[in-house]
Amino acid sequence: MEALQWKRPEACANANNCPEVAITPGAVFLRSSLQPDAIARLTKTEWHNLLAGIRNGEFDA
């Protein structure tokens, strides 16, 4: 896998339990700072669908 530039939300800048994202031209990678070796790879369409679901409250308890 290519070297990825991981980013996390500003609200999590110094926390230990944060989502991290790396965006490349061909894919979007997601991981948790608690388990950095467990990486999910999404297509751009899957990434946009995930963001839309989060914004629409589809994952709210």
Biopython code that builds the backbone (N, CA, C, O; Angstrom):
import numpy as np
from Bio.PDB.StructureBuilder import StructureBuilder

atoms = [
    (1, "MET", "N", (0.855, -1.180, 0.000)),
    (1, "MET", "CA", (0.000, 0.000, 0.000)),
    (1, "MET", "C", (0.902, 1.244, 0.000)),
    (1, "MET", "O", (1.941, 1.271, 0.659)),
    (2, "GLU", "N", (0.490, 2.257, -0.740)),
    (2, "GLU", "CA", (1.261, 3.488, -0.807)),
    (2, "GLU", "C", (1.268, 4.189, 0.552)),
    (2, "GLU", "O", (0.409, 3.927, 1.394)),
    (3, "ALA", "N", (2.229, 5.068, 0.760)),
    (3, "ALA", "CA", (2.283, 5.856, 1.987)),
    (3, "ALA", "C", (1.080, 6.797, 1.997)),
    (3, "ALA", "O", (0.868, 7.553, 1.049)),
    (4, "LEU", "N", (0.306, 6.746, 3.059)),
    (4, "LEU", "CA", (-0.914, 7.544, 3.147)),
    (4, "LEU", "C", (-0.721, 8.718, 4.098)),
    (4, "LEU", "O", (-0.016, 8.616, 5.101)),
    (5, "GLN", "N", (-1.356, 9.825, 3.766)),
    (5, "GLN", "CA", (-1.349, 11.015, 4.612)),
    (5, "GLN", "C", (-2.642, 11.020, 5.433)),
    (5, "GLN", "O", (-3.692, 11.415, 4.927)),
    (6, "TRP", "N", (-2.575, 10.590, 6.674)),
    (6, "TRP", "CA", (-3.755, 10.473, 7.516)),
    (6, "TRP", "C", (-4.121, 11.813, 8.116)),
    (6, "TRP", "O", (-3.257, 12.572, 8.557)),
    (7, "LYS", "N", (-5.431, 12.098, 8.125)),
    (7, "LYS", "CA", (-5.969, 13.316, 8.736)),
    (7, "LYS", "C", (-7.044, 12.908, 9.724)),
    (7, "LYS", "O", (-7.710, 11.888, 9.545)),
    (8, "ARG", "N", (-7.210, 13.706, 10.764)),
    (8, "ARG", "CA", (-8.281, 13.475, 11.738)),
    (8, "ARG", "C", (-9.011, 14.788, 11.977)),
    (8, "ARG", "O", (-8.466, 15.857, 11.704)),
    (9, "PRO", "N", (-10.242, 14.719, 12.483)),
    (9, "PRO", "CA", (-10.984, 15.954, 12.737)),
    (9, "PRO", "C", (-10.229, 16.860, 13.710)),
    (9, "PRO", "O", (-9.532, 16.377, 14.602)),
    (10, "GLU", "N", (-10.372, 18.160, 13.535)),
    (10, "GLU", "CA", (-9.721, 19.112, 14.439)),
    (10, "GLU", "C", (-10.125, 18.888, 15.882)),
    (10, "GLU", "O", (-9.315, 19.091, 16.786)),
    (11, "ALA", "N", (-11.361, 18.474, 16.117)),
    (11, "ALA", "CA", (-11.840, 18.233, 17.479)),
    (11, "ALA", "C", (-11.088, 17.084, 18.142)),
    (11, "ALA", "O", (-11.108, 16.964, 19.367)),
    (12, "CYS", "N", (-10.434, 16.247, 17.363)),
    (12, "CYS", "CA", (-9.700, 15.092, 17.880)),
    (12, "CYS", "C", (-8.191, 15.280, 17.822)),
    (12, "CYS", "O", (-7.450, 14.313, 18.000)),
    (13, "ALA", "N", (-7.729, 16.459, 17.585)),
    (13, "ALA", "CA", (-6.307, 16.687, 17.313)),
    (13, "ALA", "C", (-5.376, 15.994, 18.295)),
    (13, "ALA", "O", (-4.363, 15.431, 17.881)),
    (14, "ASN", "N", (-5.688, 16.020, 19.573)),
    (14, "ASN", "CA", (-4.791, 15.433, 20.569)),
    (14, "ASN", "C", (-5.417, 14.262, 21.313)),
    (14, "ASN", "O", (-4.889, 13.843, 22.343)),
    (15, "ALA", "N", (-6.509, 13.731, 20.828)),
    (15, "ALA", "CA", (-7.189, 12.618, 21.488)),
    (15, "ALA", "C", (-6.646, 11.284, 20.978)),
    (15, "ALA", "O", (-5.922, 11.237, 19.984)),
    (16, "ASN", "N", (-7.003, 10.209, 21.667)),
    (16, "ASN", "CA", (-6.518, 8.884, 21.291)),
    (16, "ASN", "C", (-7.573, 8.004, 20.642)),
    (16, "ASN", "O", (-7.253, 6.895, 20.213)),
    (17, "ASN", "N", (-8.806, 8.452, 20.555)),
    (17, "ASN", "CA", (-9.888, 7.643, 20.016)),
    (17, "ASN", "C", (-10.589, 8.433, 18.923)),
    (17, "ASN", "O", (-11.662, 8.996, 19.142)),
    (18, "CYS", "N", (-9.975, 8.473, 17.743)),
    (18, "CYS", "CA", (-10.487, 9.329, 16.674)),
    (18, "CYS", "C", (-10.511, 8.595, 15.339)),
    (18, "CYS", "O", (-9.692, 7.710, 15.091)),
    (19, "PRO", "N", (-11.464, 8.972, 14.477)),
    (19, "PRO", "CA", (-11.415, 8.457, 13.108)),
    (19, "PRO", "C", (-10.318, 9.184, 12.348)),
    (19, "PRO", "O", (-10.054, 10.362, 12.589)),
    (20, "GLU", "N", (-9.683, 8.470, 11.429)),
    (20, "GLU", "CA", (-8.655, 9.060, 10.582)),
    (20, "GLU", "C", (-8.957, 8.701, 9.132)),
    (20, "GLU", "O", (-9.407, 7.595, 8.834)),
    (21, "VAL", "N", (-8.703, 9.648, 8.238)),
    (21, "VAL", "CA", (-9.030, 9.484, 6.825)),
    (21, "VAL", "C", (-7.804, 9.832, 5.988)),
    (21, "VAL", "O", (-7.076, 10.779, 6.285)),
    (22, "ALA", "N", (-7.594, 9.049, 4.940)),
    (22, "ALA", "CA", (-6.563, 9.354, 3.944)),
    (22, "ALA", "C", (-7.234, 9.270, 2.577)),
    (22, "ALA", "O", (-7.809, 8.241, 2.222)),
    (23, "ILE", "N", (-7.157, 10.351, 1.817)),
    (23, "ILE", "CA", (-7.809, 10.416, 0.511)),
    (23, "ILE", "C", (-6.746, 10.408, -0.581)),
    (23, "ILE", "O", (-5.824, 11.223, -0.577)),
    (24, "THR", "N", (-6.891, 9.473, -1.516)),
    (24, "THR", "CA", (-5.989, 9.366, -2.660)),
    (24, "THR", "C", (-6.821, 9.540, -3.934)),
    (24, "THR", "O", (-8.050, 9.555, -3.861)),
    (25, "PRO", "N", (-6.189, 9.669, -5.079)),
    (25, "PRO", "CA", (-6.969, 9.812, -6.312)),
    (25, "PRO", "C", (-7.905, 8.626, -6.582)),
    (25, "PRO", "O", (-8.952, 8.810, -7.202)),
    (26, "GLY", "N", (-7.557, 7.426, -6.135)),
    (26, "GLY", "CA", (-8.371, 6.259, -6.459)),
    (26, "GLY", "C", (-9.220, 5.703, -5.347)),
    (26, "GLY", "O", (-10.065, 4.842, -5.594)),
    (27, "ALA", "N", (-9.019, 6.176, -4.105)),
    (27, "ALA", "CA", (-9.758, 5.578, -2.995)),
    (27, "ALA", "C", (-9.700, 6.477, -1.768)),
    (27, "ALA", "O", (-8.916, 7.424, -1.694)),
    (28, "VAL", "N", (-10.559, 6.145, -0.807)),
    (28, "VAL", "CA", (-10.559, 6.808, 0.498)),
    (28, "VAL", "C", (-10.340, 5.718, 1.536)),
    (28, "VAL", "O", (-11.014, 4.688, 1.513)),
    (29, "PHE", "N", (-9.397, 5.945, 2.446)),
    (29, "PHE", "CA", (-9.064, 4.976, 3.474)),
    (29, "PHE", "C", (-9.507, 5.501, 4.825)),
    (29, "PHE", "O", (-9.331, 6.682, 5.126)),
    (30, "LEU", "N", (-10.084, 4.626, 5.643)),
    (30, "LEU", "CA", (-10.553, 4.977, 6.973)),
    (30, "LEU", "C", (-9.928, 4.052, 7.995)),
    (30, "LEU", "O", (-9.693, 2.875, 7.723)),
    (31, "ARG", "N", (-9.658, 4.596, 9.179)),
    (31, "ARG", "CA", (-9.180, 3.773, 10.283)),
    (31, "ARG", "C", (-9.489, 4.482, 11.594)),
    (31, "ARG", "O", (-9.845, 5.661, 11.608)),
    (32, "SER", "N", (-9.351, 3.763, 12.671)),
    (32, "SER", "CA", (-9.475, 4.323, 14.018)),
    (32, "SER", "C", (-8.077, 4.507, 14.575)),
    (32, "SER", "O", (-7.199, 3.676, 14.344)),
    (33, "SER", "N", (-7.866, 5.583, 15.302)),
    (33, "SER", "CA", (-6.553, 5.781, 15.917)),
    (33, "SER", "C", (-6.266, 4.703, 16.960)),
    (33, "SER", "O", (-5.108, 4.483, 17.316)),
    (34, "LEU", "N", (-7.302, 4.030, 17.450)),
    (34, "LEU", "CA", (-7.107, 2.940, 18.412)),
    (34, "LEU", "C", (-6.632, 1.660, 17.747)),
    (34, "LEU", "O", (-5.978, 0.837, 18.389)),
    (35, "GLN", "N", (-6.951, 1.478, 16.461)),
    (35, "GLN", "CA", (-6.553, 0.291, 15.707)),
    (35, "GLN", "C", (-6.012, 0.718, 14.343)),
    (35, "GLN", "O", (-6.658, 0.477, 13.324)),
    (36, "PRO", "N", (-4.851, 1.341, 14.311)),
    (36, "PRO", "CA", (-4.347, 1.911, 13.053)),
    (36, "PRO", "C", (-4.033, 0.889, 11.965)),
    (36, "PRO", "O", (-3.894, 1.262, 10.800)),
    (37, "ASP", "N", (-3.919, -0.379, 12.314)),
    (37, "ASP", "CA", (-3.646, -1.392, 11.291)),
    (37, "ASP", "C", (-4.915, -1.929, 10.628)),
    (37, "ASP", "O", (-4.838, -2.617, 9.611)),
    (38, "ALA", "N", (-6.075, -1.621, 11.195)),
    (38, "ALA", "CA", (-7.359, -2.051, 10.622)),
    (38, "ALA", "C", (-7.860, -0.927, 9.713)),
    (38, "ALA", "O", (-8.456, 0.041, 10.185)),
    (39, "ILE", "N", (-7.619, -1.062, 8.423)),
    (39, "ILE", "CA", (-7.908, 0.007, 7.467)),
    (39, "ILE", "C", (-9.006, -0.443, 6.508)),
    (39, "ILE", "O", (-8.935, -1.523, 5.921)),
    (40, "ALA", "N", (-10.019, 0.407, 6.362)),
    (40, "ALA", "CA", (-11.089, 0.159, 5.391)),
    (40, "ALA", "C", (-10.795, 0.996, 4.144)),
    (40, "ALA", "O", (-10.388, 2.154, 4.237)),
    (41, "ARG", "N", (-11.007, 0.392, 2.988)),
    (41, "ARG", "CA", (-10.791, 1.088, 1.714)),
    (41, "ARG", "C", (-12.146, 1.272, 1.046)),
    (41, "ARG", "O", (-12.871, 0.304, 0.817)),
    (42, "LEU", "N", (-12.483, 2.522, 0.734)),
    (42, "LEU", "CA", (-13.747, 2.849, 0.085)),
    (42, "LEU", "C", (-13.496, 3.475, -1.279)),
    (42, "LEU", "O", (-12.481, 4.133, -1.505)),
    (43, "THR", "N", (-14.447, 3.256, -2.182)),
    (43, "THR", "CA", (-14.412, 4.002, -3.435)),
    (43, "THR", "C", (-14.887, 5.418, -3.134)),
    (43, "THR", "O", (-15.433, 5.680, -2.063)),
    (44, "LYS", "N", (-14.680, 6.320, -4.070)),
    (44, "LYS", "CA", (-15.160, 7.702, -3.871)),
    (44, "LYS", "C", (-16.679, 7.727, -3.710)),
    (44, "LYS", "O", (-17.201, 8.505, -2.912)),
    (45, "THR", "N", (-17.392, 6.883, -4.460)),
    (45, "THR", "CA", (-18.848, 6.823, -4.350)),
    (45, "THR", "C", (-19.258, 6.321, -2.967)),
    (45, "THR", "O", (-20.163, 6.883, -2.350)),
    (46, "GLU", "N", (-18.609, 5.282, -2.480)),
    (46, "GLU", "CA", (-18.922, 4.768, -1.137)),
    (46, "GLU", "C", (-18.654, 5.833, -0.073)),
    (46, "GLU", "O", (-19.434, 5.977, 0.869)),
    (47, "TRP", "N", (-17.569, 6.571, -0.215)),
    (47, "TRP", "CA", (-17.227, 7.640, 0.720)),
    (47, "TRP", "C", (-18.310, 8.719, 0.723)),
    (47, "TRP", "O", (-18.752, 9.152, 1.788)),
    (48, "HIS", "N", (-18.736, 9.151, -0.454)),
    (48, "HIS", "CA", (-19.781, 10.177, -0.535)),
    (48, "HIS", "C", (-21.103, 9.664, 0.039)),
    (48, "HIS", "O", (-21.827, 10.412, 0.696)),
    (49, "ASN", "N", (-21.416, 8.399, -0.206)),
    (49, "ASN", "CA", (-22.638, 7.810, 0.362)),
    (49, "ASN", "C", (-22.551, 7.732, 1.884)),
    (49, "ASN", "O", (-23.540, 7.988, 2.571)),
    (50, "LEU", "N", (-21.391, 7.383, 2.416)),
    (50, "LEU", "CA", (-21.215, 7.338, 3.867)),
    (50, "LEU", "C", (-21.398, 8.721, 4.472)),
    (50, "LEU", "O", (-22.103, 8.872, 5.470)),
    (51, "LEU", "N", (-20.771, 9.730, 3.882)),
    (51, "LEU", "CA", (-20.924, 11.091, 4.392)),
    (51, "LEU", "C", (-22.380, 11.556, 4.339)),
    (51, "LEU", "O", (-22.862, 12.195, 5.274)),
    (52, "ALA", "N", (-23.076, 11.239, 3.256)),
    (52, "ALA", "CA", (-24.486, 11.619, 3.142)),
    (52, "ALA", "C", (-25.311, 10.930, 4.222)),
    (52, "ALA", "O", (-26.188, 11.556, 4.816)),
    (53, "GLY", "N", (-25.049, 9.664, 4.486)),
    (53, "GLY", "CA", (-25.768, 8.941, 5.533)),
    (53, "GLY", "C", (-25.519, 9.533, 6.904)),
    (53, "GLY", "O", (-26.441, 9.629, 7.714)),
    (54, "ILE", "N", (-24.287, 9.930, 7.177)),
    (54, "ILE", "CA", (-23.962, 10.557, 8.464)),
    (54, "ILE", "C", (-24.703, 11.880, 8.588)),
    (54, "ILE", "O", (-25.315, 12.160, 9.619)),
    (55, "ARG", "N", (-24.650, 12.690, 7.542)),
    (55, "ARG", "CA", (-25.323, 13.992, 7.580)),
    (55, "ARG", "C", (-26.829, 13.870, 7.716)),
    (55, "ARG", "O", (-27.476, 14.727, 8.318)),
    (56, "ASN", "N", (-27.397, 12.786, 7.147)),
    (56, "ASN", "CA", (-28.849, 12.586, 7.205)),
    (56, "ASN", "C", (-29.302, 11.856, 8.459)),
    (56, "ASN", "O", (-30.493, 11.582, 8.609)),
    (57, "GLY", "N", (-28.385, 11.536, 9.360)),
    (57, "GLY", "CA", (-28.751, 10.905, 10.614)),
    (57, "GLY", "C", (-29.031, 9.417, 10.526)),
    (57, "GLY", "O", (-29.638, 8.852, 11.436)),
    (58, "GLU", "N", (-28.602, 8.767, 9.446)),
    (58, "GLU", "CA", (-28.889, 7.340, 9.272)),
    (58, "GLU", "C", (-28.220, 6.456, 10.323)),
    (58, "GLU", "O", (-28.641, 5.317, 10.523)),
    (59, "PHE", "N", (-27.203, 6.955, 10.986)),
    (59, "PHE", "CA", (-26.468, 6.153, 11.959)),
    (59, "PHE", "C", (-26.718, 6.588, 13.403)),
    (59, "PHE", "O", (-26.088, 6.084, 14.332)),
    (60, "ASP", "N", (-27.637, 7.521, 13.576)),
    (60, "ASP", "CA", (-27.960, 7.986, 14.930)),
    (60, "ASP", "C", (-28.698, 6.880, 15.686)),
    (60, "ASP", "O", (-29.518, 6.155, 15.122)),
    (61, "ALA", "N", (-28.392, 6.778, 16.929)),
    (61, "ALA", "CA", (-29.040, 5.733, 17.756)),
    (61, "ALA", "C", (-30.439, 6.148, 18.165)),
    (61, "ALA", "O", (-31.127, 5.399, 18.857)),
]
sb = StructureBuilder()
sb.init_structure("model")
sb.init_model(0)
sb.init_chain("A")
sb.init_seg("    ")
for serial, (resi, resn, name, xyz) in enumerate(atoms, 1):
    if name == "N":
        sb.init_residue(resn, " ", resi, " ")
    sb.init_atom(name, np.array(xyz, "f"), 0.0, 1.0, " ", f" {name:<3s}", serial, name[0])
structure = sb.get_structure()
